[in-house]
Amino acid sequence: MFEQTLLPGFQMARSRYMDTISGLEENQLTWKLAPGSNSIGFLVRHLAEVEYRFGQMFFQTPIPDDVTLATIGPVKDEGIYTELEPLLHFRDQAFEHLMHALKSLPEEDWDIPSEAPIGKLTPREALGRLTYHMGYHTGQIGLIRKYAGR
């Protein structure tokens, strides 16, 4: 069910994200639009962490023991996500983890609500929220890449 009905829309959003960060250079990871705003490196890390977190909250897949969630909640970008290769590796691992979680969820569980810190959502609703979240931050990254490098 997931792969026929929900995966295509999610993959389209994901492809827009991947296009937006295509050709990203390490020096761009610290770019921001304004002081106190989030950098590209922080946003890439945040998107990956949220994929892990949604897998846990809504898709019955625990976060791996070696994964730390440092960009979720009331946190400030401290400018520490400055190495491109480890960041992209973390992004890829998070997506792989999420896809496994999505594909493993039994069809009958897609409409059963789960209580989570962000509210009570079904996995179907959570995937919609995750897709929106990715699009929102993809837009931020696009604006940063367009204007911050000048």
C-alpha positions in Angstrom: 0.0 0.0 0.0 2.7 2.5 1.0 4.8 1.9 -2.1 1.8 2.3 -4.5 0.0 5.2 -2.9 2.1 7.3 -0.5 5.7 6.7 -1.7 5.5 8.6 -5.0 4.5 11.9 -3.3 7.1 11.5 -0.7 9.8 10.7 -3.3 8.9 13.8 -5.3 9.4 16.0 -2.2 12.6 14.1 -1.4 13.9 14.7 -5.0 13.3 18.4 -4.7 15.4 18.4 -1.5 18.2 16.4 -3.1 18.1 18.8 -6.1 18.4 21.8 -3.7 21.5 20.4 -2.0 23.0 19.0 -5.2 26.6 20.3 -5.6 26.7 21.6 -2.0 30.2 22.6 -1.1 31.7 22.3 2.4 32.1 26.1 2.8 28.4 26.6 2.2 27.4 24.6 5.3 28.0 27.6 7.5 26.0 30.0 5.3 23.0 31.7 7.0 20.6 34.4 5.9 20.9 36.3 9.1 22.7 36.1 12.5 20.9 33.8 14.8 19.2 31.9 11.9 20.1 28.3 11.0 22.9 27.4 8.7 22.6 25.0 5.8 24.7 22.4 7.7 22.3 22.6 10.7 19.3 22.2 8.4 20.7 19.2 6.6 21.4 17.6 10.0 18.0 18.6 11.3 16.1 17.0 8.4 18.0 13.8 8.9 17.4 13.7 12.7 13.7 14.3 12.1 13.6 11.3 9.8 15.0 9.2 12.6 12.6 10.7 15.1 9.5 10.1 13.0 10.6 6.6 12.4 10.6 6.1 16.1 7.4 8.1 16.9 5.1 6.9 14.2 6.6 3.9 12.3 7.7 1.6 15.2 11.4 1.7 14.4 13.8 2.7 17.3 16.5 5.2 16.8 19.9 3.4 16.5 21.9 3.6 19.7 24.8 5.5 18.0 22.5 8.3 16.8 22.2 11.5 18.8 19.4 14.0 18.1 20.9 17.5 18.7 18.9 19.7 16.4 15.3 18.9 17.6 13.5 21.1 20.1 14.5 24.5 21.5 18.1 24.4 20.3 20.4 26.9 18.7 22.7 26.4 15.7 26.2 26.4 17.2 27.9 26.2 13.8 29.2 22.6 14.4 27.9 20.9 11.2 30.8 22.0 9.0 32.1 18.7 7.5 30.3 17.8 4.3 31.0 14.1 3.9 30.0 13.0 7.4 26.9 15.1 7.2 25.8 13.6 3.9 26.5 10.1 5.2 24.3 10.9 8.2 21.6 12.2 5.8 21.8 9.0 3.8 21.7 6.7 6.8 18.7 8.5 8.2 16.8 8.2 4.9 17.6 4.6 4.6 16.4 4.0 8.2 13.2 5.9 7.5 12.5 4.0 4.3 13.0 0.7 6.1 10.5 1.9 8.8 8.0 3.0 6.2 8.1 -0.2 4.2 8.0 -2.4 7.3 4.9 -0.8 8.8 2.0 -3.2 8.3 -0.8 -1.9 6.0 -3.3 -2.2 8.8 -1.3 0.1 11.0 -1.2 3.2 8.7 -4.4 4.6 10.2 -3.8 3.9 13.9 -3.0 7.1 15.7 0.1 7.4 17.9 0.6 9.9 20.7 3.8 11.8 20.3 5.4 15.1 21.5 4.1 16.8 18.4 0.6 15.5 18.8 -1.6 12.5 18.0 -1.2 11.5 14.4 -1.6 8.4 12.3 1.4 7.2 10.3 -0.3 8.5 7.2 -0.7 11.9 8.7 2.8 11.8 10.1 4.2 11.1 6.6 2.3 14.2 5.3 3.8 16.3 8.1 7.2 14.9 7.4 6.9 15.8 3.7 5.8 19.3 4.6 8.6 19.7 7.1 11.2 18.6 4.4 9.7 21.0 1.9 9.7 23.9 4.4 13.4 23.5 5.2 14.3 22.7 1.6 12.9 26.2 0.8 15.1 27.7 3.5 18.2 26.0 2.1 17.4 27.2 -1.4 17.0 30.8 -0.2 20.3 30.5 1.8 22.1 29.2 -1.2 20.7 31.8 -3.5 21.3 34.9 -1.3 23.8 34.1 1.5 26.7 33.5 -0.9 26.7 36.9 -2.4 
